[in-house]
Amino acid sequence: MTGLFDLSGRVAVVTGARRGIGLAIATALAEAGADIIGVSASLEPQGSEAQRRVEAVGRSFTPYRVDFTDRHAVGRLAADLATDHPPIDILVNNAGTIARAPAAEHTDADWDHVLQVNLTAQFTLTREIGRDMLGRGRGKVIFIASMLSFQGGVLVPGYTAAKSGIAGLTKALANEWAAHGVNVNAIAPGYLATDNTRALREDAERSRAILQRIPAGRWGQPADTAGAAVFLAAPASDYVHGAILPVDGGWLGR
């Protein structure tokens, strides 16, 4: 049974690896045996928390600092990964951002920024890394979706559009790539205690309303996504394609 979740010898790219969900997933994949390539817009070149955690369990950590708002930078990252490293076995698309404003006040700049980071950059990176996975007949792609892949949300039209796009992209790529040995799936975190939800947690009324709807009765933690990520990266999920796995404390079932 242990082999179903063994990632020994695998190389995983985790974007947004400096903190939050990305840090938790990078740690969990390393604990399962994978070497980690961490990517973030502000990742320290040495001594990051991600590096310390990964190396503490005996795996290698390679950092990249990339601005996901820059299309050319994302393209260069894909090229560097193709030439400087062993083939990528696992890609976790976690890097993201959010802009909160009423739709009537949501600027074009905010819209473009959120869609570029949360959707376009993720497609670009997945296309380039996925092409090699297809050639080898093996690979695991994990997107980070959202509760707003299923619902409309409030005051975040760009984020909702992007995360709804991630759900569709997950299914579209799975339809094309499943027959070629590449699994494309997504995790949809619920309301987790991350930087993106700080404004909600600091609003006492909004936080209370959210907690009242979560059957588990608490805000999630980034580490709550770790098991789902290991499952979707491991042989245990070899026949899972196009799934969007909620990790939400029961929110969607309410």
Accessible surface in RSA format (square Angstrom, percent):
REM  Atomic radii and reference values for relative SASA: ProtOr
REM  Chains: A
REM  Algorithm: Lee & Richards
REM  Probe-radius: 1.40
REM  Slices: 20
REM RES _ NUM      All-atoms   Total-Side   Main-Chain    Non-polar    All polar
REM                ABS   REL    ABS   REL    ABS   REL    ABS   REL    ABS   REL
RES MET A   1   180.56  93.5 128.36  85.0  52.19 124.3 126.40 107.5  54.15  71.7
RES THR A   2   118.35  84.2 109.41 110.9   8.94  21.3  79.45 106.7  38.90  58.8
RES GLY A   3    48.96  60.4   0.00   N/A  48.96  60.4  35.22  96.7  13.74  30.8
RES LEU A   4    75.36  42.0  73.51  52.6   1.85   4.6  73.87  51.9   1.49   4.0
RES PHE A   5    81.84  40.9  77.45  48.0   4.40  11.4  77.87  47.2   3.97  11.4
RES ASP A   6    61.74  43.2  52.80  52.6   8.94  21.1  12.61  29.7  49.12  49.0
RES LEU A   7     0.00   0.0   0.00   0.0   0.00   0.0   0.00   0.0   0.00   0.0
RES SER A   8    72.72  61.4  54.55  72.8  18.17  41.9  33.58  71.5  39.14  54.8
RES GLY A   9    63.72  78.6   0.00   N/A  63.72  78.6  37.20 102.1  26.52  59.4
RES ARG A  10    47.77  20.1  47.60  24.3   0.16   0.4   1.38   1.9  46.39  28.1
RES VAL A  11    16.00  10.5  16.00  14.5   0.00   0.0  16.00  13.9   0.00   0.0
RES ALA A  12     0.00   0.0   0.00   0.0   0.00   0.0   0.00   0.0   0.00   0.0
RES VAL A  13     0.00   0.0   0.00   0.0   0.00   0.0   0.00   0.0   0.00   0.0
RES VAL A  14     0.00   0.0   0.00   0.0   0.00   0.0   0.00   0.0   0.00   0.0
RES THR A  15     1.99   1.4   1.99   2.0   0.00   0.0   0.93   1.3   1.06   1.6
RES GLY A  16    15.95  19.7   0.00   N/A  15.95  19.7  12.78  35.1   3.18   7.1
RES ALA A  17     0.00   0.0   0.00   0.0   0.00   0.0   0.00   0.0   0.00   0.0
RES ARG A  18    79.62  33.4  73.40  37.4   6.22  14.8   8.68  11.9  70.93  43.0
RES ARG A  19   139.43  58.5 136.27  69.5   3.16   7.5  41.29  56.4  98.14  59.5
RES GLY A  20    24.13  29.8   0.00   N/A  24.13  29.8  15.46  42.4   8.67  19.4
RES ILE A  21    24.83  14.1  21.34  15.9   3.49   8.4  21.34  15.4   3.49   9.5
RES GLY A  22     0.00   0.0   0.00   N/A   0.00   0.0   0.00   0.0   0.00   0.0
RES LEU A  23    16.78   9.3  16.78  12.0   0.00   0.0  16.78  11.8   0.00   0.0
RES ALA A  24    10.80   9.9   6.45  10.0   4.35   9.9   8.62  12.1   2.19   5.8
RES ILE A  25     0.00   0.0   0.00   0.0   0.00   0.0   0.00   0.0   0.00   0.0
RES ALA A  26     0.30   0.3   0.30   0.5   0.00   0.0   0.30   0.4   0.00   0.0
RES THR A  27    18.95  13.5  18.95  19.2   0.00   0.0  18.73  25.2   0.23   0.3
RES ALA A  28    10.41   9.6   7.98  12.3   2.42   5.5   8.58  12.1   1.83   4.8
RES LEU A  29     0.00   0.0   0.00   0.0   0.00   0.0   0.00   0.0   0.00   0.0
RES ALA A  30     1.47   1.4   0.00   0.0   1.47   3.3   0.00   0.0   1.47   3.9
RES GLU A  31   113.68  65.3  80.22  60.7  33.46  79.7  24.52  47.4  89.16  72.8
RES ALA A  32    21.92  20.2   5.46   8.4  16.46  37.4  17.27  24.3   4.64  12.3
RES GLY A  33    10.46  12.9   0.00   N/A  10.46  12.9  10.46  28.7   0.00   0.0
RES ALA A  34     0.00   0.0   0.00   0.0   0.00   0.0   0.00   0.0   0.00   0.0
RES ASP A  35    35.67  25.0  35.62  35.5   0.05   0.1   6.10  14.4  29.57  29.5
RES ILE A  36     1.09   0.6   0.00   0.0   1.09   2.6   0.06   0.0   1.03   2.8
RES ILE A  37     4.94   2.8   4.94   3.7   0.00   0.0   4.94   3.6   0.00   0.0
RES GLY A  38     0.00   0.0   0.00   N/A   0.00   0.0   0.00   0.0   0.00   0.0
RES VAL A  39     0.00   0.0   0.00   0.0   0.00   0.0   0.00   0.0   0.00   0.0
RES SER A  40    11.19   9.5  10.19  13.6   1.00   2.3   1.00   2.1  10.19  14.3
RES ALA A  41    61.17  56.2  43.91  67.8  17.26  39.3  44.06  62.0  17.11  45.3
RES SER A  42    56.09  47.4  51.54  68.8   4.55  10.5  38.93  82.9  17.17  24.0
RES LEU A  43     2.29   1.3   0.13   0.1   2.16   5.4   0.13   0.1   2.16   5.8
RES GLU A  44    57.79  33.2  57.18  43.3   0.61   1.5  33.54  64.9  24.25  19.8
RES PRO A  45    96.63  70.4  89.61  81.7   7.01  25.5  94.55  78.1   2.08  12.9
RES GLN A  46   131.52  73.5 115.83  84.7  15.70  37.4  57.06 121.5  74.46  56.5
RES GLY A  47    41.90  51.7   0.00   N/A  41.90  51.7  30.20  82.9  11.69  26.2
RES SER A  48     2.21   1.9   0.92   1.2   1.28   3.0   1.99   4.2   0.21   0.3
RES GLU A  49    65.87  37.8  60.90  46.1   4.97  11.8  26.46  51.2  39.41  32.2
RES ALA A  50     0.42   0.4   0.00   0.0   0.42   1.0   0.23   0.3   0.19   0.5
RES GLN A  51    22.17  12.4  22.17  16.2   0.00   0.0   2.63   5.6  19.55  14.8
RES ARG A  52   134.31  56.4 124.55  63.5   9.75  23.2  69.52  95.0  64.79  39.3
RES ARG A  53    89.41  37.5  83.80  42.7   5.61  13.3  23.19  31.7  66.22  40.1
RES VAL A  54     0.24   0.2   0.24   0.2   0.00   0.0   0.24   0.2   0.00   0.0
RES GLU A  55    85.77  49.2  69.29  52.4  16.48  39.2  25.07  48.5  60.70  49.6
RES ALA A  56    86.97  80.0  42.67  65.9  44.30 100.8  55.52  78.2  31.46  83.3
RES VAL A  57    63.43  41.7  35.61  32.2  27.82  67.0  44.43  38.6  19.00  51.5
RES GLY A  58    60.24  74.3   0.00   N/A  60.24  74.3  36.63 100.5  23.61  52.9
RES ARG A  59    71.84  30.2  66.23  33.8   5.61  13.4   6.50   8.9  65.34  39.6
RES SER A  60    60.99  51.5  52.44  70.0   8.55  19.7  46.96 100.0  14.03  19.7
RES PHE A  61    16.21   8.1   0.25   0.2  15.96  41.5   0.25   0.2  15.96  45.7
RES THR A  62    44.25  31.5  43.54  44.1   0.71   1.7  22.98  30.9  21.27  32.2
RES PRO A  63    37.71  27.5  23.21  21.2  14.50  52.7  23.29  19.2  14.42  89.6
RES TYR A  64    40.75  19.0  36.20  20.6   4.55  11.8  34.48  25.9   6.27   7.7
RES ARG A  65   149.24  62.7 117.19  59.7  32.04  76.3  47.83  65.4 101.41  61.5
RES VAL A  66    12.59   8.3   9.14   8.3   3.45   8.3  12.59  10.9   0.00   0.0
RES ASP A  67    73.16  51.2  68.17  67.8   4.99  11.8  28.24  66.5  44.91  44.8
RES PHE A  68    13.27   6.6  11.60   7.2   1.66   4.3  11.60   7.0   1.66   4.8
RES THR A  69    55.86  39.7  37.09  37.6  18.76  44.7  23.72  31.9  32.13  48.6
RES ASP A  70    51.88  36.3  45.74  45.5   6.14  14.5  15.13  35.6  36.74  36.6
RES ARG A  71   158.65  66.6 149.00  76.0   9.65  23.0  53.81  73.5 104.84  63.5
RES HIS A  72   140.30  76.7 134.00  93.1   6.29  16.1  86.86  89.5  53.44  62.2
RES ALA A  73    12.56  11.5  10.17  15.7   2.39   5.4  10.67  15.0   1.89   5.0
RES VAL A  74     0.68   0.4   0.68   0.6   0.00   0.0   0.68   0.6   0.00   0.0
RES GLY A  75    30.36  37.4   0.00   N/A  30.36  37.4  24.48  67.2   5.87  13.2
RES ARG A  76   139.18  58.4 136.11  69.4   3.07   7.3  68.40  93.5  70.78  42.9
RES LEU A  77     3.31   1.8   0.09   0.1   3.22   8.1   2.53   1.8   0.78   2.1
RES ALA A  78     7.82   7.2   3.43   5.3   4.40  10.0   3.73   5.3   4.09  10.8
RES ALA A  79    55.93  51.4  47.26  72.9   8.67  19.7  55.20  77.7   0.73   1.9
RES ASP A  80    57.36  40.2  57.24  57.0   0.12   0.3   2.22   5.2  55.14  55.0
RES LEU A  81     2.46   1.4   1.16   0.8   1.30   3.3   1.16   0.8   1.30   3.5
RES ALA A  82    82.05  75.4  45.64  70.4  36.41  82.8  57.27  80.6  24.79  65.7
RES THR A  83   110.36  78.5  74.34  75.4  36.02  85.8  71.60  96.2  38.77  58.6
RES ASP A  84    92.41  64.7  60.03  59.8  32.37  76.6  21.95  51.7  70.46  70.3
RES HIS A  85    40.69  22.2  22.27  15.5  18.41  47.1  15.54  16.0  25.14  29.3
RES PRO A  86    81.68  59.5  72.18  65.8   9.50  34.5  80.15  66.2   1.53   9.5
RES PRO A  87    71.61  52.2  61.64  56.2   9.98  36.3  69.58  57.4   2.03  12.6
RES ILE A  88     9.72   5.5   8.31   6.2   1.41   3.4   8.31   6.0   1.41   3.8
RES ASP A  89     8.11   5.7   7.05   7.0   1.06   2.5   1.30   3.1   6.81   6.8
RES ILE A  90     0.14   0.1   0.14   0.1   0.00   0.0   0.14   0.1   0.00   0.0
RES LEU A  91     0.02   0.0   0.02   0.0   0.00   0.0   0.02   0.0   0.00   0.0
RES VAL A  92     0.00   0.0   0.00   0.0   0.00   0.0   0.00   0.0   0.00   0.0
RES ASN A  93     0.97   0.7   0.93   0.9   0.04   0.1   0.00   0.0   0.97   0.9
RES ASN A  94    20.65  14.2  13.18  12.7   7.48  18.0   0.12   0.3  20.53  19.8
RES ALA A  95    10.29   9.5   8.23  12.7   2.06   4.7  10.29  14.5   0.00   0.0
RES GLY A  96    40.22  49.6   0.00   N/A  40.22  49.6   6.70  18.4  33.52  75.1
RES THR A  97    30.24  21.5  27.99  28.4   2.25   5.4  10.77  14.5  19.47  29.4
RES ILE A  98    43.27  24.6  23.44  17.5  19.83  47.8  23.44  16.9  19.83  53.8
RES ALA A  99    17.34  15.9  11.06  17.1   6.28  14.3  17.16  24.2   0.18   0.5
RES ARG A 100    85.14  35.7  52.29  26.7  32.86  78.2  36.65  50.1  48.49  29.4
RES ALA A 101    18.88  17.4  15.77  24.3   3.11   7.1  18.88  26.6   0.00   0.0
RES PRO A 102    57.04  41.6  55.92  51.0   1.12   4.1  57.04  47.1   0.00   0.0
RES ALA A 103    75.60  69.5  54.27  83.8  21.33  48.5  54.71  77.0  20.89  55.3
RES ALA A 104   108.30  99.6  60.95  94.1  47.36 107.7  74.48 104.9  33.83  89.6
RES GLU A 105   118.63  68.1 100.31  75.9  18.32  43.6  42.31  81.8  76.32  62.3
RES HIS A 106    25.94  14.2   5.07   3.5  20.87  53.4   5.15   5.3  20.79  24.2
RES THR A 107    73.62  52.4  65.38  66.3   8.24  19.6  70.69  94.9   2.93   4.4
RES ASP A 108   119.62  83.8 113.90 113.4   5.72  13.5  31.97  75.2  87.65  87.4
RES ALA A 109    74.66  68.6  60.32  93.1  14.34  32.6  68.32  96.2   6.34  16.8
RES ASP A 110    50.15  35.1  49.90  49.7   0.25   0.6   0.30   0.7  49.85  49.7
RES TRP A 111   103.25  41.4 103.25  50.0   0.00   0.0  81.84  43.6  21.41  34.7
RES ASP A 112    89.23  62.5  83.55  83.2   5.69  13.4  30.41  71.6  58.82  58.7
RES HIS A 113    78.91  43.1  72.62  50.5   6.28  16.1  51.99  53.6  26.91  31.3
RES VAL A 114     0.20   0.1   0.20   0.2   0.00   0.0   0.20   0.2   0.00   0.0
RES LEU A 115    29.23  16.3  29.23  20.9   0.00   0.0  29.23  20.5   0.00   0.0
RES GLN A 116    17.83  10.0  15.97  11.7   1.86   4.4  14.53  30.9   3.30   2.5
RES VAL A 117    11.19   7.4  10.94   9.9   0.25   0.6  10.94   9.5   0.25   0.7
RES ASN A 118     0.00   0.0   0.00   0.0   0.00   0.0   0.00   0.0   0.00   0.0
RES LEU A 119    39.40  21.9  39.40  28.2   0.00   0.0  39.40  27.7   0.00   0.0
RES THR A 120    37.58  26.7  34.17  34.6   3.42   8.1  18.23  24.5  19.35  29.3
RES ALA A 121     0.95   0.9   0.07   0.1   0.88   2.0   0.59   0.8   0.36   0.9
RES GLN A 122     6.34   3.5   4.97   3.6   1.38   3.3   6.22  13.2   0.12   0.1
RES PHE A 123    76.06  38.1  76.06  47.1   0.00   0.0  76.06  46.1   0.00   0.0
RES THR A 124    25.01  17.8  25.01  25.4   0.00   0.0  11.81  15.9  13.20  20.0
RES LEU A 125     1.11   0.6   1.11   0.8   0.00   0.0   1.11   0.8   0.00   0.0
RES THR A 126     0.01   0.0   0.01   0.0   0.00   0.0   0.01   0.0   0.00   0.0
RES ARG A 127    96.50  40.5  94.16  48.0   2.34   5.6  34.29  46.9  62.21  37.7
RES GLU A 128    54.20  31.1  43.33  32.8  10.87  25.9  12.29  23.8  41.91  34.2
RES ILE A 129    11.10   6.3   6.91   5.1   4.20  10.1  11.03   7.9   0.07   0.2
RES GLY A 130     0.05   0.1   0.00   N/A   0.05   0.1   0.00   0.0   0.05   0.1
RES ARG A 131   132.92  55.8 126.36  64.4   6.57  15.6  67.15  91.8  65.77  39.9
RES ASP A 132    69.36  48.6  61.13  60.8   8.23  19.5  31.58  74.3  37.78  37.7
RES MET A 133     0.12   0.1   0.12   0.1   0.00   0.0   0.12   0.1   0.00   0.0
RES LEU A 134    53.93  30.0  40.23  28.8  13.70  34.4  40.39  28.4  13.54  36.4
RES GLY A 135    72.30  89.2   0.00   N/A  72.30  89.2  38.18 104.8  34.13  76.4
RES ARG A 136    83.44  35.0  49.61  25.3  33.82  80.5  51.76  70.7  31.68  19.2
RES GLY A 137    39.97  49.3   0.00   N/A  39.97  49.3  20.52  56.3  19.45  43.6
RES ARG A 138   110.22  46.3 110.19  56.2   0.03   0.1  49.08  67.1  61.14  37.1
RES GLY A 139     2.30   2.8   0.00   N/A   2.30   2.8   1.10   3.0   1.20   2.7
RES LYS A 140    12.01   5.9  12.01   7.4   0.00   0.0  12.01  10.8   0.00   0.0
RES VAL A 141     1.22   0.8   0.07   0.1   1.15   2.8   0.07   0.1   1.15   3.1
RES ILE A 142     0.47   0.3   0.47   0.4   0.00   0.0   0.47   0.3   0.00   0.0
RES PHE A 143     0.00   0.0   0.00   0.0   0.00   0.0   0.00   0.0   0.00   0.0
RES ILE A 144     6.78   3.9   6.78   5.1   0.00   0.0   6.78   4.9   0.00   0.0
RES ALA A 145     1.98   1.8   0.00   0.0   1.98   4.5   0.00   0.0   1.98   5.2
RES SER A 146    10.43   8.8   9.95  13.3   0.48   1.1   2.69   5.7   7.74  10.8
RES MET A 147     5.31   2.7   5.15   3.4   0.16   0.4   5.15   4.4   0.16   0.2
RES LEU A 148    17.69   9.8  17.63  12.6   0.05   0.1  17.63  12.4   0.05   0.1
RES SER A 149    17.09  14.4   0.00   0.0  17.09  39.4   0.25   0.5  16.84  23.6
RES PHE A 150    93.36  46.7  53.80  33.3  39.56 102.9  62.22  37.7  31.14  89.1
RES GLN A 151    55.38  31.0  42.39  31.0  12.99  30.9  34.49  73.4  20.89  15.8
RES GLY A 152    52.98  65.3   0.00   N/A  52.98  65.3  32.56  89.3  20.43  45.7
RES GLY A 153    40.50  49.9   0.00   N/A  40.50  49.9  13.02  35.7  27.48  61.5
RES VAL A 154    97.53  64.2  84.70  76.7  12.83  30.9  88.62  77.0   8.91  24.2
RES LEU A 155    88.79  49.4  78.20  55.9  10.58  26.6  79.72  56.0   9.07  24.4
RES VAL A 156     5.00   3.3   3.17   2.9   1.83   4.4   3.52   3.1   1.48   4.0
RES PRO A 157    40.83  29.8  28.95  26.4  11.88  43.2  37.31  30.8   3.52  21.9
RES GLY A 158     0.00   0.0   0.00   N/A   0.00   0.0   0.00   0.0   0.00   0.0
RES TYR A 159    25.10  11.7  24.90  14.2   0.19   0.5   5.76   4.3  19.33  23.8
RES THR A 160    19.84  14.1  19.84  20.1   0.00   0.0  19.84  26.7   0.00   0.0
RES ALA A 161    35.51  32.6  21.18  32.7  14.32  32.6  29.24  41.2   6.27  16.6
RES ALA A 162     0.00   0.0   0.00   0.0   0.00   0.0   0.00   0.0   0.00   0.0
RES LYS A 163     6.63   3.2   6.63   4.1   0.00   0.0   1.10   1.0   5.53   5.9
RES SER A 164    48.72  41.2  39.33  52.5   9.38  21.6  29.10  62.0  19.61  27.5
RES GLY A 165    24.62  30.4   0.00   N/A  24.62  30.4  20.96  57.5   3.65   8.2
RES ILE A 166     0.00   0.0   0.00   0.0   0.00   0.0   0.00   0.0   0.00   0.0
RES ALA A 167     8.89   8.2   8.89  13.7   0.00   0.0   8.89  12.5   0.00   0.0
RES GLY A 168    38.11  47.0   0.00   N/A  38.11  47.0  33.72  92.5   4.39   9.8
RES LEU A 169    27.53  15.3  22.82  16.3   4.70  11.8  25.67  18.0   1.85   5.0
RES THR A 170     0.00   0.0   0.00   0.0   0.00   0.0   0.00   0.0   0.00   0.0
RES LYS A 171   107.83  52.6 107.01  65.7   0.82   2.0  55.47  49.9  52.36  55.8
RES ALA A 172    48.39  44.5  41.64  64.3   6.75  15.4  46.68  65.7   1.71   4.5
RES LEU A 173    13.31   7.4  13.31   9.5   0.00   0.0  13.31   9.3   0.00   0.0
RES ALA A 174     4.38   4.0   3.25   5.0   1.12   2.6   3.54   5.0   0.83   2.2
RES ASN A 175   126.50  87.2  93.22  90.1  33.28  80.1  27.51  66.2  98.99  95.7
RES GLU A 176   116.75  67.0 101.54  76.8  15.21  36.2  36.18  70.0  80.58  65.8
RES TRP A 177    20.00   8.0  20.00   9.7   0.00   0.0  13.28   7.1   6.72  10.9
RES ALA A 178    33.01  30.3  22.48  34.7  10.53  23.9  22.70  32.0  10.31  27.3
RES ALA A 179    99.34  91.3  55.67  85.9  43.67  99.3  68.74  96.8  30.60  81.1
RES HIS A 180   102.03  55.8  92.57  64.3   9.46  24.2  56.05  57.8  45.97  53.5
RES GLY A 181    34.08  42.0   0.00   N/A  34.08  42.0  25.43  69.8   8.65  19.4
RES VAL A 182     0.00   0.0   0.00   0.0   0.00   0.0   0.00   0.0   0.00   0.0
RES ASN A 183     6.44   4.4   6.44   6.2   0.00   0.0   0.41   1.0   6.03   5.8
RES VAL A 184     0.00   0.0   0.00   0.0   0.00   0.0   0.00   0.0   0.00   0.0
RES ASN A 185     0.92   0.6   0.92   0.9   0.00   0.0   0.07   0.2   0.86   0.8
RES ALA A 186     0.07   0.1   0.00   0.0   0.07   0.2   0.00   0.0   0.07   0.2
RES ILE A 187     0.00   0.0   0.00   0.0   0.00   0.0   0.00   0.0   0.00   0.0
RES ALA A 188     0.00   0.0   0.00   0.0   0.00   0.0   0.00   0.0   0.00   0.0
RES PRO A 189    10.96   8.0   7.63   7.0   3.33  12.1   7.63   6.3   3.33  20.7
RES GLY A 190    11.69  14.4   0.00   N/A  11.69  14.4   0.74   2.0  10.95  24.5
RES TYR A 191    30.87  14.4  26.95  15.3   3.92  10.2  14.60  11.0  16.27  20.1
RES LEU A 192     7.04   3.9   6.79   4.9   0.24   0.6   6.79   4.8   0.24   0.7
RES ALA A 193    28.32  26.0  15.58  24.0  12.75  29.0  15.58  21.9  12.75  33.8
RES THR A 194    25.67  18.3  18.13  18.4   7.54  18.0  19.36  26.0   6.31   9.5
RES ASP A 195    66.78  46.8  49.66  49.4  17.12  40.5  28.76  67.7  38.03  37.9
RES ASN A 196    51.25  35.3  46.70  45.1   4.55  11.0  11.26  27.1  39.99  38.7
RES THR A 197    16.88  12.0  16.88  17.1   0.00   0.0  16.88  22.7   0.00   0.0
RES ARG A 198   117.05  49.1 117.05  59.7   0.00   0.0  36.23  49.5  80.83  49.0
RES ALA A 199    55.60  51.1  41.45  64.0  14.14  32.2  46.42  65.4   9.18  24.3
RES LEU A 200    23.67  13.2  23.51  16.8   0.16   0.4  23.67  16.6   0.00   0.0
RES ARG A 201    73.28  30.8  54.39  27.7  18.89  45.0  16.21  22.1  57.08  34.6
RES GLU A 202   127.62  73.3  91.94  69.6  35.69  85.0  45.42  87.8  82.21  67.1
RES ASP A 203    69.09  48.4  61.29  61.0   7.80  18.5  19.53  46.0  49.56  49.4
RES ALA A 204    72.35  66.5  58.88  90.9  13.47  30.6  65.97  92.9   6.39  16.9
RES GLU A 205   129.60  74.4 126.55  95.7   3.05   7.3  39.59  76.6  90.01  73.5
RES ARG A 206    78.98  33.2  75.43  38.4   3.55   8.5  34.65  47.4  44.33  26.9
RES SER A 207    14.10  11.9  14.10  18.8   0.00   0.0   4.80  10.2   9.29  13.0
RES ARG A 208   131.64  55.3 128.11  65.3   3.53   8.4  51.70  70.7  79.94  48.4
RES ALA A 209    51.43  47.3  41.36  63.8  10.07  22.9  43.29  61.0   8.14  21.6
RES ILE A 210     1.08   0.6   0.08   0.1   1.00   2.4   1.08   0.8   0.00   0.0
RES LEU A 211    59.21  33.0  53.90  38.6   5.31  13.4  53.90  37.9   5.31  14.3
RES GLN A 212   124.08  69.4 104.43  76.3  19.65  46.8  46.55  99.1  77.52  58.8
RES ARG A 213    79.89  33.5  76.60  39.0   3.29   7.8  30.08  41.1  49.81  30.2
RES ILE A 214     7.45   4.2   3.49   2.6   3.96   9.5   3.49   2.5   3.96  10.7
RES PRO A 215    77.38  56.4  41.78  38.1  35.60 129.4  48.56  40.1  28.82 179.1
RES ALA A 216    62.30  57.3  25.21  38.9  37.09  84.4  37.98  53.5  24.33  64.4
RES GLY A 217    52.12  64.3   0.00   N/A  52.12  64.3  24.65  67.7  27.47  61.5
RES ARG A 218   122.69  51.5 117.47  59.9   5.22  12.4  60.04  82.1  62.64  38.0
RES TRP A 219    28.58  11.5  23.35  11.3   5.23  12.3  21.66  11.5   6.92  11.2
RES GLY A 220    11.73  14.5   0.00   N/A  11.73  14.5   9.61  26.4   2.11   4.7
RES GLN A 221    88.59  49.5  88.59  64.7   0.00   0.0  36.21  77.1  52.38  39.7
RES PRO A 222    23.70  17.3  23.70  21.6   0.00   0.0  23.70  19.6   0.00   0.0
RES ALA A 223    68.89  63.3  57.85  89.3  11.04  25.1  58.10  81.8  10.79  28.6
RES ASP A 224    55.33  38.8  35.96  35.8  19.37  45.8  15.53  36.5  39.80  39.7
RES THR A 225     0.00   0.0   0.00   0.0   0.00   0.0   0.00   0.0   0.00   0.0
RES ALA A 226    17.78  16.3  17.72  27.3   0.06   0.1  17.78  25.0   0.00   0.0
RES GLY A 227    50.94  62.8   0.00   N/A  50.94  62.8  40.72 111.7  10.22  22.9
RES ALA A 228    14.75  13.6   5.19   8.0   9.56  21.7   9.93  14.0   4.82  12.8
RES ALA A 229     0.00   0.0   0.00   0.0   0.00   0.0   0.00   0.0   0.00   0.0
RES VAL A 230    20.40  13.4  20.40  18.5   0.00   0.0  20.40  17.7   0.00   0.0
RES PHE A 231    62.22  31.1  62.19  38.5   0.03   0.1  62.19  37.7   0.03   0.1
RES LEU A 232     2.47   1.4   1.26   0.9   1.21   3.0   1.26   0.9   1.21   3.3
RES ALA A 233     0.00   0.0   0.00   0.0   0.00   0.0   0.00   0.0   0.00   0.0
RES ALA A 234     0.00   0.0   0.00   0.0   0.00   0.0   0.00   0.0   0.00   0.0
RES PRO A 235    39.70  28.9  31.66  28.9   8.04  29.2  32.46  26.8   7.24  45.0
RES ALA A 236    30.08  27.7   4.51   7.0  25.57  58.2   6.67   9.4  23.41  62.0
RES SER A 237     0.00   0.0   0.00   0.0   0.00   0.0   0.00   0.0   0.00   0.0
RES ASP A 238    83.01  58.1  70.78  70.5  12.23  28.9  31.11  73.2  51.91  51.8
RES TYR A 239   207.35  96.8 190.95 108.6  16.40  42.7 142.56 107.1  64.80  79.9
RES VAL A 240    39.43  25.9  36.34  32.9   3.08   7.4  39.43  34.3   0.00   0.0
RES HIS A 241    62.31  34.1  33.91  23.6  28.40  72.7  24.77  25.5  37.54  43.7
RES GLY A 242    18.06  22.3   0.00   N/A  18.06  22.3   5.97  16.4  12.09  27.1
RES ALA A 243    37.21  34.2  28.97  44.7   8.24  18.7  37.21  52.4   0.00   0.0
RES ILE A 244    27.73  15.8   8.85   6.6  18.88  45.5   8.87   6.4  18.86  51.2
RES LEU A 245    62.20  34.6  60.20  43.1   1.99   5.0  62.20  43.7   0.00   0.0
RES PRO A 246    53.35  38.9  38.66  35.2  14.68  53.4  38.66  31.9  14.68  91.3
RES VAL A 247    29.62  19.5  24.78  22.4   4.84  11.7  29.08  25.3   0.53   1.4
RES ASP A 248    19.52  13.7  11.33  11.3   8.19  19.4   4.35  10.2  15.17  15.1
RES GLY A 249    38.01  46.9   0.00   N/A  38.01  46.9  24.64  67.6  13.37  29.9
RES GLY A 250    30.76  37.9   0.00   N/A  30.76  37.9  25.83  70.9   4.93  11.0
RES TRP A 251    17.69   7.1  17.69   8.6   0.00   0.0  17.69   9.4   0.00   0.0
RES LEU A 252    57.75  32.2  33.17  23.7  24.58  61.8  33.39  23.5  24.36  65.5
RES GLY A 253    76.99  94.9   0.00   N/A  76.99  94.9  39.90 109.5  37.09  83.1
RES ARG A 254   157.26  66.0 107.78  54.9  49.48 117.8  53.79  73.5 103.47  62.7
END  Absolute sums over single chains surface
CHAIN  1 A    11124.3       8453.1       2671.2       6235.3       4889.0
END  Absolute sums over all chains
TOTAL         11124.3       8453.1       2671.2       6235.3       4889.0
